Amino acid sequence: MSTPHHVGHDPAHVKVYEHAEDIKAVPLRHPGRWVAIAVLAVLAAMLVNNLLTNKNYRWPIVGTYLFNEQVIRGVGYTLILAVGAMVIALVLGIILAVMRMSDNPVLSGVAWVYLWVFRGTPVYTQLIFWGFLGSLLPTIGIGIPFGPTFLEFKTYNLVTPFVAALLGLALNEAAYMAEIVRSGLLSVDSGQHEASYALGMGWGKAMTRVVLPQAMRVIVPPAGNEFISMLKTTSLVVAVPLTLDLQGASNAIANRTFATIPLLIVAAMWYLFVTSILMTGQFYVERYYGRGSNREQPPTPIQRIRALFGGRLTQTRAPAAPSAQVTGTPGEHI
């Protein structure tokens, strides 16, 4: 029998790499990047110069009211409105998403009409409507339909401006959260449902333990964006009218001091600070629910900062699924 010929030991192939060390690779040049950096540097310098030399910003007034008690209280009300409305919207959005995916035409039809109304009208208009609810319904009662009323409440006492703002934001956001949740549920393979039922799980247990954890990878990014958008949308609650939020508090001070631009800067700085914290939290939540994927996890902000000071930028790869161990004799199919 002849000995098999290995290409790696052929002298003809070795000669090809004898002078490999003489090859000098020339890196690809990117002149457009340097032009873009120069243009951005000039624009940044112009912006900084304008911020430092333009007296119309009135930075001393900004510093005076940045930590004003009324402004800080407005930040607290804004956070309460945003968190409360988002929690209600998430719960209602899950219910609406399940209704839309239902085989019952009545449930799916009701959910579709809800989405059609609340997504088709501006949130500012809806907030005004909730603000005038007391004019439409002076009293709210509990009793027999078209019959006697057992309990009756004044609408203005029951639906205060804060409650009206919370309901307006939550009901509007629920329409968008319903579509986000529905897209996440549809992203999970139908075989996951069938496997859960085969293991003896009911619909509720299969949804909470199998389907939703996998759908969260799709739900979290747009839901986080909606929460950040909700925080900024609270500035529209002046339509209710409610003036306890951050924008309302800064407007009240501006109307009293005639310092409109400085107070707008104060509000913008607080919105930017809070949204920066929310964006950081969203990043880590996305990393948590992205652990099961086969893609590399993006570096954390701490890793990026270390890389700026000479450290190595590392990316964490999601743990791969363990390979199945096959046992048995050769030729036996397991």
DAFENVEN-V650885 format. One record per backbone hydrogen bond with DSSP energy under -1.0 kcal/mol. NH is the residue of the N-H (numbers start at 0). CO is the residue of the C=O. If there is no record, write none. Layout:
{{NH,CO} {NH,CO}}
This chain:
{{8,5} {9,6} {12,9} {13,9} {14,10} {16,13} {17,14} {19,16} {21,18} {22,19} {33,29} {34,30} {35,31} {36,32} {37,33} {38,34} {39,35} {40,36} {41,37} {42,38} {43,39} {44,40} {45,41} {46,42} {47,43} {48,44} {49,45} {50,46} {51,47} {52,48} {53,49} {56,53} {61,57} {62,58} {63,59} {64,60} {65,61} {67,64} {71,67} {72,68} {73,69} {74,70} {75,71} {76,72} {77,73} {78,74} {79,75} {80,76} {81,77} {82,78} {83,79} {84,80} {85,81} {86,82} {87,83} {88,84} {89,85} {90,86} {91,87} {92,88} {93,89} {94,90} {95,91} {96,92} {97,93} {98,94} {99,95} {100,96} {101,98} {107,103} {108,104} {109,105} {110,106} {111,107} {112,108} {113,109} {114,110} {115,111} {116,112} {117,113} {118,114} {125,121} {126,122} {127,123} {128,124} {129,125} {130,126} {131,127} {132,129} {135,131} {136,132} {139,152} {141,150} {143,147} {146,143} {149,141} {150,141} {152,139} {154,137} {157,153} {158,154} {163,159} {164,160} {165,161} {166,162} {167,163} {168,164} {169,165} {170,166} {171,167} {172,168} {173,169} {176,172} {177,173} {179,175} {180,176} {181,177} {182,178} {183,179} {184,180} {185,181} {186,182} {191,188} {193,189} {194,190} {195,191} {196,192} {197,193} {198,194} {199,196} {200,195} {205,201} {206,202} {207,203} {208,204} {209,205} {210,205} {211,206} {214,210} {215,211} {217,214} {218,214} {219,215} {222,218} {223,219} {224,220} {225,221} {226,222} {227,223} {228,224} {229,225} {230,226} {231,227} {232,228} {233,229} {234,231} {235,232} {236,233} {238,235} {239,236} {241,236} {248,244} {249,245} {250,246} {251,247} {252,248} {253,249} {254,250} {255,251} {256,252} {257,253} {262,258} {263,259} {264,260} {265,261} {266,262} {267,263} {268,264} {269,265} {270,266} {271,267} {272,268} {273,269} {274,270} {275,271} {276,272} {277,273} {278,274} {279,275} {280,276} {281,277} {282,278} {283,279} {284,280} {285,281} {286,282} {287,283} {288,284} {289,285} {290,287} {292,289} {296,315} {303,299} {304,300} {305,301} {306,302} {307,303} {309,306} {310,305} {317,294} {331,328}}
